[in-house]
């Protein structure tokens, strides 16, 4: 059983949407990634991760990801991490901030547990026995926000994984998954880049 009593917070998605000045959505939109190695589609989990997804949608609308390189690729024998979302060495990019004065370098870590109506914020699961209660776990094609602190996510940087990695479940905001074009991930290398990200209506 999830130890719900151990998590108490007055800050819900409405609080963070107002604080971060986000037009929060709770719909599962589709994001179309056009890259130098091909295209793929990502289903965004707006119902489970409204703050993370809404922040990501705002980034797309502001063209933050347009013509940006995948800045880090980590290859393991059975797993690949593909990092994107700007980074050049993490100095919250002056270029990124042009015209986006309200943009913060971080947003709260956001995870959703089964049988709970609202996501948890600034809370990560450390006990592996509790990860079975997570709504979303790392699978082939999952996208999650990079961490910027123990209980904070980067507001722009994200990564894809090419297979399950249960060791990280409950510690990152997983906010979507590739539903078409997964094979493109295997082709992406460090010099590749995102041409554009577009949204479904």
FENDADA-V895721 format. One record per helix or strand. SS is the DSSP state (@ for helix, = for strand). FROM is the first residue (numbers start at 0). TO is the last residue. Records with the same first field share a line. If there is no record, write none. Layout:
# FENDADA-V895721
SS: FROM-TO / FROM-TO
This chain:
# FENDADA-V895721
@: 3-5 / 12-18 / 49-60 / 87-89 / 93-96 / 127-132 / 165-167 / 182-186
=: 29-34 / 37-43 / 67-68 / 71-75 / 78-83 / 105-107 / 109-110 / 112-112 / 119-120 / 133-133 / 141-148 / 151-160 / 173-179 / 192-198
